[in-house]
Each structure stands twice: as C-alpha cells, then as structure tokens.
Amino acid sequence: MDRAARDRLKWKCRRGLLELDLVLERYLRQYPEDAELAELLDLPDNDLWDIVSGRSDRFDGNLRDIVTRLRAN
C-alpha cells in the first residue's frame, strides 16, 4: 500500500461517532496497511458501529477476520 492509499484510509476513518473514531484510530495504529478496512468504511456510521460493537453480524462473510480484529480493539 502506497502513502496516498494509507492517507485515504486514514481520512476515511474520520467518522461522526467519537466511539467509532477511537476504535478506528487504535486499529490503524496496529494495522496501518489493512486494505480490507476500506470496504467496511463504506458503511454508514451507525451500521459500522453496530458491527464493531457486536450488536450486528450483518456484514460480508469475507470480512469476518477484520471485524474480529476491530472488536478486539
């Protein structure tokens, strides 16, 4: 992943929910080049927060690993 792609990913992690911002910021520090994260970041804030917080399992099955890592943060 090049610098421009990392910067775009970091920018997409800026959300409207503080809780989500904190989780995503912590996640990016551990996994700065996780391109799979971009697919999840296309979701609306509330849907993404429900997935990250474990209230929803409505996400593509191929994203299970990244969701597991996000929930661990």
PDB file of N, CA, C, O and CB in Angstrom:
ATOM      1  N   MET A   1       0.858  -1.175   0.000  1.00  0.00           N
ATOM      2  CA  MET A   1       0.000   0.000   0.000  1.00  0.00           C
ATOM      3  C   MET A   1       0.904   1.239   0.000  1.00  0.00           C
ATOM      4  O   MET A   1       1.806   1.364   0.829  1.00  0.00           O
ATOM      5  CB  MET A   1      -0.976  -0.003   1.239  1.00  0.00           C
ATOM      6  N   ASP A   2       0.650   2.139  -0.932  1.00  0.00           N
ATOM      7  CA  ASP A   2       1.467   3.349  -1.003  1.00  0.00           C
ATOM      8  C   ASP A   2       0.969   4.410  -0.013  1.00  0.00           C
ATOM      9  O   ASP A   2      -0.084   4.255   0.605  1.00  0.00           O
ATOM     10  CB  ASP A   2       1.457   3.913  -2.435  1.00  0.00           C
ATOM     11  N   ARG A   3       1.732   5.469   0.120  1.00  0.00           N
ATOM     12  CA  ARG A   3       1.412   6.510   1.099  1.00  0.00           C
ATOM     13  C   ARG A   3       0.055   7.163   0.836  1.00  0.00           C
ATOM     14  O   ARG A   3      -0.691   7.441   1.775  1.00  0.00           O
ATOM     15  CB  ARG A   3       2.498   7.571   1.096  1.00  0.00           C
ATOM     16  N   ALA A   4      -0.267   7.408  -0.432  1.00  0.00           N
ATOM     17  CA  ALA A   4      -1.548   8.037  -0.773  1.00  0.00           C
ATOM     18  C   ALA A   4      -2.717   7.146  -0.348  1.00  0.00           C
ATOM     19  O   ALA A   4      -3.722   7.642   0.159  1.00  0.00           O
ATOM     20  CB  ALA A   4      -1.622   8.327  -2.289  1.00  0.00           C
ATOM     21  N   ALA A   5      -2.588   5.841  -0.551  1.00  0.00           N
ATOM     22  CA  ALA A   5      -3.647   4.911  -0.148  1.00  0.00           C
ATOM     23  C   ALA A   5      -3.789   4.877   1.373  1.00  0.00           C
ATOM     24  O   ALA A   5      -4.905   4.827   1.891  1.00  0.00           O
ATOM     25  CB  ALA A   5      -3.356   3.496  -0.686  1.00  0.00           C
ATOM     26  N   ARG A   6      -2.663   4.903   2.091  1.00  0.00           N
ATOM     27  CA  ARG A   6      -2.718   4.933   3.562  1.00  0.00           C
ATOM     28  C   ARG A   6      -3.370   6.215   4.051  1.00  0.00           C
ATOM     29  O   ARG A   6      -4.155   6.199   4.998  1.00  0.00           O
ATOM     30  CB  ARG A   6      -1.306   4.799   4.163  1.00  0.00           C
ATOM     31  N   ASP A   7      -3.041   7.332   3.400  1.00  0.00           N
ATOM     32  CA  ASP A   7      -3.644   8.610   3.791  1.00  0.00           C
ATOM     33  C   ASP A   7      -5.150   8.619   3.536  1.00  0.00           C
ATOM     34  O   ASP A   7      -5.913   9.140   4.349  1.00  0.00           O
ATOM     35  CB  ASP A   7      -2.981   9.763   3.032  1.00  0.00           C
ATOM     36  N   ARG A   8      -5.581   8.041   2.405  1.00  0.00           N
ATOM     37  CA  ARG A   8      -7.024   7.954   2.113  1.00  0.00           C
ATOM     38  C   ARG A   8      -7.732   7.093   3.154  1.00  0.00           C
ATOM     39  O   ARG A   8      -8.819   7.433   3.621  1.00  0.00           O
ATOM     40  CB  ARG A   8      -7.261   7.375   0.696  1.00  0.00           C
ATOM     41  N   LEU A   9      -7.103   5.976   3.511  1.00  0.00           N
ATOM     42  CA  LEU A   9      -7.682   5.093   4.518  1.00  0.00           C
ATOM     43  C   LEU A   9      -7.803   5.815   5.858  1.00  0.00           C
ATOM     44  O   LEU A   9      -8.830   5.723   6.532  1.00  0.00           O
ATOM     45  CB  LEU A   9      -6.830   3.820   4.671  1.00  0.00           C
ATOM     46  N   LYS A  10      -6.765   6.521   6.229  1.00  0.00           N
ATOM     47  CA  LYS A  10      -6.793   7.280   7.489  1.00  0.00           C
ATOM     48  C   LYS A  10      -7.898   8.334   7.456  1.00  0.00           C
ATOM     49  O   LYS A  10      -8.597   8.532   8.451  1.00  0.00           O
ATOM     50  CB  LYS A  10      -5.424   7.953   7.752  1.00  0.00           C
ATOM     51  N   TRP A  11      -8.058   9.005   6.329  1.00  0.00           N
ATOM     52  CA  TRP A  11      -9.092  10.028   6.199  1.00  0.00           C
ATOM     53  C   TRP A  11     -10.486   9.410   6.306  1.00  0.00           C
ATOM     54  O   TRP A  11     -11.374   9.984   6.936  1.00  0.00           O
ATOM     55  CB  TRP A  11      -8.943  10.772   4.865  1.00  0.00           C
ATOM     56  N   LYS A  12     -10.679   8.240   5.691  1.00  0.00           N
ATOM     57  CA  LYS A  12     -11.987   7.583   5.744  1.00  0.00           C
ATOM     58  C   LYS A  12     -12.332   7.114   7.158  1.00  0.00           C
ATOM     59  O   LYS A  12     -13.500   6.881   7.466  1.00  0.00           O
ATOM     60  CB  LYS A  12     -12.017   6.396   4.784  1.00  0.00           C
ATOM     61  N   CYS A  13     -11.322   6.976   8.014  1.00  0.00           N
ATOM     62  CA  CYS A  13     -11.560   6.559   9.398  1.00  0.00           C
ATOM     63  C   CYS A  13     -12.098   7.701  10.252  1.00  0.00           C
ATOM     64  O   CYS A  13     -12.539   7.467  11.377  1.00  0.00           O
ATOM     65  CB  CYS A  13     -10.277   6.020  10.012  1.00  0.00           C
ATOM     66  N   ARG A  14     -12.074   8.917   9.750  1.00  0.00           N
ATOM     67  CA  ARG A  14     -12.641  10.057  10.476  1.00  0.00           C
ATOM     68  C   ARG A  14     -14.152   9.975  10.334  1.00  0.00           C
ATOM     69  O   ARG A  14     -14.685  10.184   9.244  1.00  0.00           O
ATOM     70  CB  ARG A  14     -12.086  11.436   9.934  1.00  0.00           C
ATOM     71  N   ARG A  15     -14.839   9.677  11.411  1.00  0.00           N
ATOM     72  CA  ARG A  15     -16.279   9.432  11.368  1.00  0.00           C
ATOM     73  C   ARG A  15     -17.013  10.441  12.233  1.00  0.00           C
ATOM     74  O   ARG A  15     -16.401  11.290  12.881  1.00  0.00           O
ATOM     75  CB  ARG A  15     -16.603   8.001  11.827  1.00  0.00           C
ATOM     76  N   GLY A  16     -18.343  10.334  12.233  1.00  0.00           N
ATOM     77  CA  GLY A  16     -19.177  11.230  13.013  1.00  0.00           C
ATOM     78  C   GLY A  16     -19.402  10.764  14.444  1.00  0.00           C
ATOM     79  O   GLY A  16     -19.894  11.527  15.275  1.00  0.00           O
ATOM     80  N   LEU A  17     -19.051   9.536  14.733  1.00  0.00           N
ATOM     81  CA  LEU A  17     -19.225   8.988  16.088  1.00  0.00           C
ATOM     82  C   LEU A  17     -17.868   8.918  16.789  1.00  0.00           C
ATOM     83  O   LEU A  17     -16.944   8.279  16.285  1.00  0.00           O
ATOM     84  CB  LEU A  17     -19.889   7.573  16.038  1.00  0.00           C
ATOM     85  N   LEU A  18     -17.744   9.562  17.934  1.00  0.00           N
ATOM     86  CA  LEU A  18     -16.489   9.570  18.669  1.00  0.00           C
ATOM     87  C   LEU A  18     -16.029   8.152  18.994  1.00  0.00           C
ATOM     88  O   LEU A  18     -14.848   7.838  18.850  1.00  0.00           O
ATOM     89  CB  LEU A  18     -16.633  10.382  19.950  1.00  0.00           C
ATOM     90  N   GLU A  19     -16.940   7.303  19.427  1.00  0.00           N
ATOM     91  CA  GLU A  19     -16.579   5.933  19.784  1.00  0.00           C
ATOM     92  C   GLU A  19     -15.938   5.219  18.600  1.00  0.00           C
ATOM     93  O   GLU A  19     -14.938   4.517  18.750  1.00  0.00           O
ATOM     94  CB  GLU A  19     -17.814   5.157  20.265  1.00  0.00           C
ATOM     95  N   LEU A  20     -16.521   5.406  17.436  1.00  0.00           N
ATOM     96  CA  LEU A  20     -16.006   4.777  16.229  1.00  0.00           C
ATOM     97  C   LEU A  20     -14.648   5.368  15.852  1.00  0.00           C
ATOM     98  O   LEU A  20     -13.741   4.637  15.453  1.00  0.00           O
ATOM     99  CB  LEU A  20     -17.002   4.943  15.073  1.00  0.00           C
ATOM    100  N   ASP A  21     -14.508   6.675  15.976  1.00  0.00           N
ATOM    101  CA  ASP A  21     -13.210   7.317  15.724  1.00  0.00           C
ATOM    102  C   ASP A  21     -12.116   6.705  16.596  1.00  0.00           C
ATOM    103  O   ASP A  21     -11.021   6.418  16.112  1.00  0.00           O
ATOM    104  CB  ASP A  21     -13.300   8.832  15.981  1.00  0.00           C
ATOM    105  N   LEU A  22     -12.407   6.509  17.860  1.00  0.00           N
ATOM    106  CA  LEU A  22     -11.409   5.978  18.790  1.00  0.00           C
ATOM    107  C   LEU A  22     -11.001   4.555  18.430  1.00  0.00           C
ATOM    108  O   LEU A  22      -9.816   4.222  18.435  1.00  0.00           O
ATOM    109  CB  LEU A  22     -11.945   6.016  20.214  1.00  0.00           C
ATOM    110  N   VAL A  23     -11.982   3.720  18.121  1.00  0.00           N
ATOM    111  CA  VAL A  23     -11.691   2.329  17.758  1.00  0.00           C
ATOM    112  C   VAL A  23     -10.881   2.280  16.465  1.00  0.00           C
ATOM    113  O   VAL A  23      -9.889   1.555  16.379  1.00  0.00           O
ATOM    114  CB  VAL A  23     -13.002   1.518  17.602  1.00  0.00           C
ATOM    115  N   LEU A  24     -11.297   3.043  15.469  1.00  0.00           N
ATOM    116  CA  LEU A  24     -10.609   3.019  14.173  1.00  0.00           C
ATOM    117  C   LEU A  24      -9.195   3.592  14.268  1.00  0.00           C
ATOM    118  O   LEU A  24      -8.278   3.091  13.617  1.00  0.00           O
ATOM    119  CB  LEU A  24     -11.415   3.802  13.135  1.00  0.00           C
ATOM    120  N   GLU A  25      -9.015   4.630  15.069  1.00  0.00           N
ATOM    121  CA  GLU A  25      -7.681   5.204  15.260  1.00  0.00           C
ATOM    122  C   GLU A  25      -6.743   4.186  15.896  1.00  0.00           C
ATOM    123  O   GLU A  25      -5.603   4.025  15.462  1.00  0.00           O
ATOM    124  CB  GLU A  25      -7.757   6.471  16.130  1.00  0.00           C
ATOM    125  N   ARG A  26      -7.228   3.505  16.918  1.00  0.00           N
ATOM    126  CA  ARG A  26      -6.430   2.475  17.590  1.00  0.00           C
ATOM    127  C   ARG A  26      -6.111   1.333  16.627  1.00  0.00           C
ATOM    128  O   ARG A  26      -4.993   0.818  16.612  1.00  0.00           O
ATOM    129  CB  ARG A  26      -7.175   1.935  18.832  1.00  0.00           C
ATOM    130  N   TYR A  27      -7.101   0.945  15.827  1.00  0.00           N
ATOM    131  CA  TYR A  27      -6.916  -0.136  14.869  1.00  0.00           C
ATOM    132  C   TYR A  27      -5.839   0.230  13.839  1.00  0.00           C
ATOM    133  O   TYR A  27      -4.974  -0.589  13.530  1.00  0.00           O
ATOM    134  CB  TYR A  27      -8.245  -0.458  14.164  1.00  0.00           C
ATOM    135  N   LEU A  28      -5.893   1.460  13.309  1.00  0.00           N
ATOM    136  CA  LEU A  28      -4.925   1.875  12.300  1.00  0.00           C
ATOM    137  C   LEU A  28      -3.504   1.925  12.849  1.00  0.00           C
ATOM    138  O   LEU A  28      -2.547   1.717  12.103  1.00  0.00           O
ATOM    139  CB  LEU A  28      -5.305   3.229  11.746  1.00  0.00           C
ATOM    140  N   ARG A  29      -3.358   2.196  14.127  1.00  0.00           N
ATOM    141  CA  ARG A  29      -2.020   2.172  14.709  1.00  0.00           C
ATOM    142  C   ARG A  29      -1.434   0.765  14.683  1.00  0.00           C
ATOM    143  O   ARG A  29      -0.231   0.592  14.491  1.00  0.00           O
ATOM    144  CB  ARG A  29      -2.054   2.700  16.142  1.00  0.00           C
ATOM    145  N   GLN A  30      -2.293  -0.246  14.877  1.00  0.00           N
ATOM    146  CA  GLN A  30      -1.835  -1.635  14.861  1.00  0.00           C
ATOM    147  C   GLN A  30      -1.717  -2.196  13.447  1.00  0.00           C
ATOM    148  O   GLN A  30      -0.792  -2.954  13.154  1.00  0.00           O
ATOM    149  CB  GLN A  30      -2.777  -2.496  15.670  1.00  0.00           C
ATOM    150  N   TYR A  31      -2.645  -1.830  12.577  1.00  0.00           N
ATOM    151  CA  TYR A  31      -2.706  -2.377  11.223  1.00  0.00           C
ATOM    152  C   TYR A  31      -2.782  -1.233  10.204  1.00  0.00           C
ATOM    153  O   TYR A  31      -3.832  -1.031   9.593  1.00  0.00           O
ATOM    154  CB  TYR A  31      -3.927  -3.331  11.070  1.00  0.00           C
ATOM    155  N   PRO A  32      -1.700  -0.487  10.011  1.00  0.00           N
ATOM    156  CA  PRO A  32      -1.753   0.714   9.170  1.00  0.00           C
ATOM    157  C   PRO A  32      -1.981   0.450   7.685  1.00  0.00           C
ATOM    158  O   PRO A  32      -2.319   1.371   6.942  1.00  0.00           O
ATOM    159  CB  PRO A  32      -0.491   1.473   9.328  1.00  0.00           C
ATOM    160  N   GLU A  33      -1.802  -0.789   7.245  1.00  0.00           N
ATOM    161  CA  GLU A  33      -1.930  -1.068   5.820  1.00  0.00           C
ATOM    162  C   GLU A  33      -3.004  -2.108   5.538  1.00  0.00           C
ATOM    163  O   GLU A  33      -2.869  -2.881   4.590  1.00  0.00           O
ATOM    164  CB  GLU A  33      -0.604  -1.534   5.260  1.00  0.00           C
ATOM    165  N   ASP A  34      -4.038  -2.147   6.315  1.00  0.00           N
ATOM    166  CA  ASP A  34      -5.115  -3.124   6.136  1.00  0.00           C
ATOM    167  C   ASP A  34      -6.125  -2.603   5.117  1.00  0.00           C
ATOM    168  O   ASP A  34      -7.049  -1.867   5.464  1.00  0.00           O
ATOM    169  CB  ASP A  34      -5.814  -3.426   7.488  1.00  0.00           C
ATOM    170  N   ALA A  35      -5.941  -2.988   3.867  1.00  0.00           N
ATOM    171  CA  ALA A  35      -6.797  -2.505   2.779  1.00  0.00           C
ATOM    172  C   ALA A  35      -8.235  -3.004   2.913  1.00  0.00           C
ATOM    173  O   ALA A  35      -9.148  -2.372   2.381  1.00  0.00           O
ATOM    174  CB  ALA A  35      -6.226  -2.940   1.436  1.00  0.00           C
ATOM    175  N   GLU A  36      -8.461  -4.118   3.607  1.00  0.00           N
ATOM    176  CA  GLU A  36      -9.822  -4.634   3.798  1.00  0.00           C
ATOM    177  C   GLU A  36     -10.694  -3.661   4.577  1.00  0.00           C
ATOM    178  O   GLU A  36     -11.915  -3.654   4.426  1.00  0.00           O
ATOM    179  CB  GLU A  36      -9.782  -5.975   4.519  1.00  0.00           C
ATOM    180  N   LEU A  37     -10.076  -2.854   5.395  1.00  0.00           N
ATOM    181  CA  LEU A  37     -10.815  -1.894   6.213  1.00  0.00           C
ATOM    182  C   LEU A  37     -11.619  -0.935   5.340  1.00  0.00           C
ATOM    183  O   LEU A  37     -12.704  -0.506   5.733  1.00  0.00           O
ATOM    184  CB  LEU A  37      -9.855  -1.108   7.114  1.00  0.00           C
ATOM    185  N   ALA A  38     -11.107  -0.598   4.178  1.00  0.00           N
ATOM    186  CA  ALA A  38     -11.780   0.356   3.287  1.00  0.00           C
ATOM    187  C   ALA A  38     -13.191  -0.113   2.934  1.00  0.00           C
ATOM    188  O   ALA A  38     -14.103   0.707   2.826  1.00  0.00           O
ATOM    189  CB  ALA A  38     -10.959   0.556   2.003  1.00  0.00           C
ATOM    190  N   GLU A  39     -13.378  -1.405   2.756  1.00  0.00           N
ATOM    191  CA  GLU A  39     -14.713  -1.928   2.414  1.00  0.00           C
ATOM    192  C   GLU A  39     -15.702  -1.692   3.551  1.00  0.00           C
ATOM    193  O   GLU A  39     -16.852  -1.327   3.307  1.00  0.00           O
ATOM    194  CB  GLU A  39     -14.638  -3.433   2.090  1.00  0.00           C
ATOM    195  N   LEU A  40     -15.270  -1.895   4.769  1.00  0.00           N
ATOM    196  CA  LEU A  40     -16.149  -1.635   5.913  1.00  0.00           C
ATOM    197  C   LEU A  40     -16.446  -0.149   6.070  1.00  0.00           C
ATOM    198  O   LEU A  40     -17.535   0.228   6.503  1.00  0.00           O
ATOM    199  CB  LEU A  40     -15.520  -2.173   7.194  1.00  0.00           C
ATOM    200  N   LEU A  41     -15.488   0.684   5.721  1.00  0.00           N
ATOM    201  CA  LEU A  41     -15.658   2.120   5.898  1.00  0.00           C
ATOM    202  C   LEU A  41     -16.670   2.723   4.932  1.00  0.00           C
ATOM    203  O   LEU A  41     -17.039   3.890   5.068  1.00  0.00           O
ATOM    204  CB  LEU A  41     -14.338   2.809   5.734  1.00  0.00           C
ATOM    205  N   ASP A  42     -17.117   1.942   3.965  1.00  0.00           N
ATOM    206  CA  ASP A  42     -18.171   2.407   3.057  1.00  0.00           C
ATOM    207  C   ASP A  42     -19.545   2.362   3.712  1.00  0.00           C
ATOM    208  O   ASP A  42     -20.497   2.946   3.195  1.00  0.00           O
ATOM    209  CB  ASP A  42     -18.180   1.566   1.786  1.00  0.00           C
ATOM    210  N   LEU A  43     -19.656   1.675   4.844  1.00  0.00           N
ATOM    211  CA  LEU A  43     -20.932   1.573   5.554  1.00  0.00           C
ATOM    212  C   LEU A  43     -21.243   2.874   6.294  1.00  0.00           C
ATOM    213  O   LEU A  43     -20.332   3.612   6.670  1.00  0.00           O
ATOM    214  CB  LEU A  43     -20.906   0.389   6.544  1.00  0.00           C
ATOM    215  N   PRO A  44     -22.526   3.153   6.502  1.00  0.00           N
ATOM    216  CA  PRO A  44     -22.899   4.313   7.331  1.00  0.00           C
ATOM    217  C   PRO A  44     -22.382   4.133   8.761  1.00  0.00           C
ATOM    218  O   PRO A  44     -22.212   3.007   9.229  1.00  0.00           O
ATOM    219  CB  PRO A  44     -24.444   4.509   7.339  1.00  0.00           C
ATOM    220  N   ASP A  45     -22.136   5.242   9.441  1.00  0.00           N
ATOM    221  CA  ASP A  45     -21.567   5.209  10.789  1.00  0.00           C
ATOM    222  C   ASP A  45     -22.323   4.290  11.749  1.00  0.00           C
ATOM    223  O   ASP A  45     -21.711   3.464  12.426  1.00  0.00           O
ATOM    224  CB  ASP A  45     -21.537   6.598  11.354  1.00  0.00           C
ATOM    225  N   ASN A  46     -23.632   4.428  11.809  1.00  0.00           N
ATOM    226  CA  ASN A  46     -24.395   3.635  12.772  1.00  0.00           C
ATOM    227  C   ASN A  46     -24.331   2.144  12.469  1.00  0.00           C
ATOM    228  O   ASN A  46     -24.239   1.330  13.388  1.00  0.00           O
ATOM    229  CB  ASN A  46     -25.840   4.089  12.792  1.00  0.00           C
ATOM    230  N   ASP A  47     -24.378   1.778  11.201  1.00  0.00           N
ATOM    231  CA  ASP A  47     -24.254   0.357  10.837  1.00  0.00           C
ATOM    232  C   ASP A  47     -22.868  -0.168  11.190  1.00  0.00           C
ATOM    233  O   ASP A  47     -22.730  -1.273  11.716  1.00  0.00           O
ATOM    234  CB  ASP A  47     -24.529   0.154   9.331  1.00  0.00           C
ATOM    235  N   LEU A  48     -21.849   0.627  10.899  1.00  0.00           N
ATOM    236  CA  LEU A  48     -20.483   0.214  11.215  1.00  0.00           C
ATOM    237  C   LEU A  48     -20.295   0.084  12.724  1.00  0.00           C
ATOM    238  O   LEU A  48     -19.656  -0.862  13.187  1.00  0.00           O
ATOM    239  CB  LEU A  48     -19.470   1.215  10.637  1.00  0.00           C
ATOM    240  N   TRP A  49     -20.837   1.011  13.486  1.00  0.00           N
ATOM    241  CA  TRP A  49     -20.702   0.930  14.950  1.00  0.00           C
ATOM    242  C   TRP A  49     -21.424  -0.303  15.484  1.00  0.00           C
ATOM    243  O   TRP A  49     -20.916  -0.962  16.391  1.00  0.00           O
ATOM    244  CB  TRP A  49     -21.262   2.208  15.623  1.00  0.00           C
ATOM    245  N   ASP A  50     -22.584  -0.623  14.947  1.00  0.00           N
ATOM    246  CA  ASP A  50     -23.297  -1.828  15.384  1.00  0.00           C
ATOM    247  C   ASP A  50     -22.465  -3.080  15.123  1.00  0.00           C
ATOM    248  O   ASP A  50     -22.464  -4.001  15.939  1.00  0.00           O
ATOM    249  CB  ASP A  50     -24.654  -1.938  14.667  1.00  0.00           C
ATOM    250  N   ILE A  51     -21.766  -3.124  14.009  1.00  0.00           N
ATOM    251  CA  ILE A  51     -20.911  -4.270  13.693  1.00  0.00           C
ATOM    252  C   ILE A  51     -19.720  -4.315  14.635  1.00  0.00           C
ATOM    253  O   ILE A  51     -19.427  -5.359  15.216  1.00  0.00           O
ATOM    254  CB  ILE A  51     -20.431  -4.209  12.231  1.00  0.00           C
ATOM    255  N   VAL A  52     -19.033  -3.195  14.790  1.00  0.00           N
ATOM    256  CA  VAL A  52     -17.839  -3.141  15.637  1.00  0.00           C
ATOM    257  C   VAL A  52     -18.170  -3.447  17.095  1.00  0.00           C
ATOM    258  O   VAL A  52     -17.404  -4.122  17.784  1.00  0.00           O
ATOM    259  CB  VAL A  52     -17.180  -1.767  15.532  1.00  0.00           C
ATOM    260  N   SER A  53     -19.300  -2.953  17.555  1.00  0.00           N
ATOM    261  CA  SER A  53     -19.672  -3.168  18.960  1.00  0.00           C
ATOM    262  C   SER A  53     -20.292  -4.538  19.208  1.00  0.00           C
ATOM    263  O   SER A  53     -20.559  -4.897  20.355  1.00  0.00           O
ATOM    264  CB  SER A  53     -20.640  -2.095  19.405  1.00  0.00           C
ATOM    265  N   GLY A  54     -20.522  -5.304  18.151  1.00  0.00           N
ATOM    266  CA  GLY A  54     -21.050  -6.651  18.306  1.00  0.00           C
ATOM    267  C   GLY A  54     -22.558  -6.727  18.331  1.00  0.00           C
ATOM    268  O   GLY A  54     -23.110  -7.797  18.587  1.00  0.00           O
ATOM    269  N   ARG A  55     -23.243  -5.633  18.075  1.00  0.00           N
ATOM    270  CA  ARG A  55     -24.709  -5.640  18.065  1.00  0.00           C
ATOM    271  C   ARG A  55     -25.282  -6.168  16.758  1.00  0.00           C
ATOM    272  O   ARG A  55     -26.468  -6.488  16.679  1.00  0.00           O
ATOM    273  CB  ARG A  55     -25.235  -4.246  18.317  1.00  0.00           C
ATOM    274  N   SER A  56     -24.443  -6.259  15.738  1.00  0.00           N
ATOM    275  CA  SER A  56     -24.906  -6.725  14.439  1.00  0.00           C
ATOM    276  C   SER A  56     -23.855  -7.630  13.814  1.00  0.00           C
ATOM    277  O   SER A  56     -22.653  -7.398  13.948  1.00  0.00           O
ATOM    278  CB  SER A  56     -25.222  -5.537  13.510  1.00  0.00           C
ATOM    279  N   ASP A  57     -24.320  -8.649  13.140  1.00  0.00           N
ATOM    280  CA  ASP A  57     -23.445  -9.534  12.374  1.00  0.00           C
ATOM    281  C   ASP A  57     -23.791  -9.462  10.898  1.00  0.00           C
ATOM    282  O   ASP A  57     -23.513 -10.393  10.143  1.00  0.00           O
ATOM    283  CB  ASP A  57     -23.555 -10.983  12.879  1.00  0.00           C
ATOM    284  N   ARG A  58     -24.400  -8.351  10.485  1.00  0.00           N
ATOM    285  CA  ARG A  58     -24.800  -8.179   9.088  1.00  0.00           C
ATOM    286  C   ARG A  58     -23.665  -7.535   8.298  1.00  0.00           C
ATOM    287  O   ARG A  58     -23.661  -6.327   8.058  1.00  0.00           O
ATOM    288  CB  ARG A  58     -26.087  -7.320   8.987  1.00  0.00           C
ATOM    289  N   PHE A  59     -22.712  -8.356   7.901  1.00  0.00           N
ATOM    290  CA  PHE A  59     -21.600  -7.912   7.076  1.00  0.00           C
ATOM    291  C   PHE A  59     -21.159  -9.084   6.218  1.00  0.00           C
ATOM    292  O   PHE A  59     -21.462 -10.238   6.520  1.00  0.00           O
ATOM    293  CB  PHE A  59     -20.421  -7.369   7.944  1.00  0.00           C
ATOM    294  N   ASP A  60     -20.448  -8.782   5.158  1.00  0.00           N
ATOM    295  CA  ASP A  60     -19.967  -9.789   4.231  1.00  0.00           C
ATOM    296  C   ASP A  60     -19.056 -10.772   4.966  1.00  0.00           C
ATOM    297  O   ASP A  60     -18.174 -10.357   5.718  1.00  0.00           O
ATOM    298  CB  ASP A  60     -19.223  -9.131   3.047  1.00  0.00           C
ATOM    299  N   GLY A  61     -19.262 -12.041   4.755  1.00  0.00           N
ATOM    300  CA  GLY A  61     -18.504 -13.068   5.460  1.00  0.00           C
ATOM    301  C   GLY A  61     -17.007 -13.004   5.241  1.00  0.00           C
ATOM    302  O   GLY A  61     -16.241 -13.429   6.105  1.00  0.00           O
ATOM    303  N   ASN A  62     -16.569 -12.474   4.090  1.00  0.00           N
ATOM    304  CA  ASN A  62     -15.130 -12.394   3.844  1.00  0.00           C
ATOM    305  C   ASN A  62     -14.460 -11.312   4.698  1.00  0.00           C
ATOM    306  O   ASN A  62     -13.236 -11.181   4.676  1.00  0.00           O
ATOM    307  CB  ASN A  62     -14.870 -12.122   2.365  1.00  0.00           C
ATOM    308  N   LEU A  63     -15.240 -10.545   5.440  1.00  0.00           N
ATOM    309  CA  LEU A  63     -14.699  -9.507   6.325  1.00  0.00           C
ATOM    310  C   LEU A  63     -14.658  -9.950   7.785  1.00  0.00           C
ATOM    311  O   LEU A  63     -14.373  -9.148   8.675  1.00  0.00           O
ATOM    312  CB  LEU A  63     -15.525  -8.239   6.202  1.00  0.00           C
ATOM    313  N   ARG A  64     -14.940 -11.216   8.024  1.00  0.00           N
ATOM    314  CA  ARG A  64     -15.005 -11.724   9.395  1.00  0.00           C
ATOM    315  C   ARG A  64     -13.703 -11.492  10.173  1.00  0.00           C
ATOM    316  O   ARG A  64     -13.737 -11.132  11.349  1.00  0.00           O
ATOM    317  CB  ARG A  64     -15.330 -13.207   9.376  1.00  0.00           C
ATOM    318  N   ASP A  65     -12.562 -11.699   9.516  1.00  0.00           N
ATOM    319  CA  ASP A  65     -11.275 -11.530  10.223  1.00  0.00           C
ATOM    320  C   ASP A  65     -11.062 -10.089  10.672  1.00  0.00           C
ATOM    321  O   ASP A  65     -10.659  -9.839  11.807  1.00  0.00           O
ATOM    322  CB  ASP A  65     -10.108 -11.963   9.322  1.00  0.00           C
ATOM    323  N   ILE A  66     -11.334  -9.152   9.782  1.00  0.00           N
ATOM    324  CA  ILE A  66     -11.136  -7.747  10.148  1.00  0.00           C
ATOM    325  C   ILE A  66     -12.120  -7.313  11.219  1.00  0.00           C
ATOM    326  O   ILE A  66     -11.767  -6.541  12.111  1.00  0.00           O
ATOM    327  CB  ILE A  66     -11.276  -6.850   8.920  1.00  0.00           C
ATOM    328  N   VAL A  67     -13.358  -7.804  11.142  1.00  0.00           N
ATOM    329  CA  VAL A  67     -14.358  -7.465  12.169  1.00  0.00           C
ATOM    330  C   VAL A  67     -13.909  -8.025  13.521  1.00  0.00           C
ATOM    331  O   VAL A  67     -14.058  -7.365  14.550  1.00  0.00           O
ATOM    332  CB  VAL A  67     -15.772  -8.026  11.783  1.00  0.00           C
ATOM    333  N   THR A  68     -13.372  -9.218  13.517  1.00  0.00           N
ATOM    334  CA  THR A  68     -12.859  -9.808  14.758  1.00  0.00           C
ATOM    335  C   THR A  68     -11.744  -8.953  15.335  1.00  0.00           C
ATOM    336  O   THR A  68     -11.707  -8.716  16.542  1.00  0.00           O
ATOM    337  CB  THR A  68     -12.355 -11.239  14.512  1.00  0.00           C
ATOM    338  N   ARG A  69     -10.830  -8.486  14.482  1.00  0.00           N
ATOM    339  CA  ARG A  69      -9.740  -7.623  14.969  1.00  0.00           C
ATOM    340  C   ARG A  69     -10.282  -6.289  15.483  1.00  0.00           C
ATOM    341  O   ARG A  69      -9.817  -5.783  16.504  1.00  0.00           O
ATOM    342  CB  ARG A  69      -8.709  -7.375  13.848  1.00  0.00           C
ATOM    343  N   LEU A  70     -11.261  -5.720  14.782  1.00  0.00           N
ATOM    344  CA  LEU A  70     -11.845  -4.456  15.236  1.00  0.00           C
ATOM    345  C   LEU A  70     -12.529  -4.633  16.586  1.00  0.00           C
ATOM    346  O   LEU A  70     -12.394  -3.785  17.468  1.00  0.00           O
ATOM    347  CB  LEU A  70     -12.848  -3.921  14.200  1.00  0.00           C
ATOM    348  N   ARG A  71     -13.246  -5.705  16.747  1.00  0.00           N
ATOM    349  CA  ARG A  71     -13.955  -5.935  18.012  1.00  0.00           C
ATOM    350  C   ARG A  71     -12.983  -6.167  19.149  1.00  0.00           C
ATOM    351  O   ARG A  71     -13.315  -5.882  20.300  1.00  0.00           O
ATOM    352  CB  ARG A  71     -14.903  -7.127  17.888  1.00  0.00           C
ATOM    353  N   ALA A  72     -11.814  -6.666  18.873  1.00  0.00           N
ATOM    354  CA  ALA A  72     -10.812  -6.909  19.918  1.00  0.00           C
ATOM    355  C   ALA A  72     -10.176  -5.607  20.406  1.00  0.00           C
ATOM    356  O   ALA A  72      -9.592  -5.559  21.489  1.00  0.00           O
ATOM    357  CB  ALA A  72      -9.725  -7.852  19.398  1.00  0.00           C
ATOM    358  N   ASN A  73     -10.297  -4.550  19.593  1.00  0.00           N
ATOM    359  CA  ASN A  73      -9.719  -3.263  19.986  1.00  0.00           C
ATOM    360  C   ASN A  73     -10.674  -2.634  20.919  1.00  0.00           C
ATOM    361  O   ASN A  73     -10.426  -1.530  21.405  1.00  0.00           O
ATOM    362  CB  ASN A  73      -9.427  -2.339  18.778  1.00  0.00           C
TER     363      ASN A  73
END
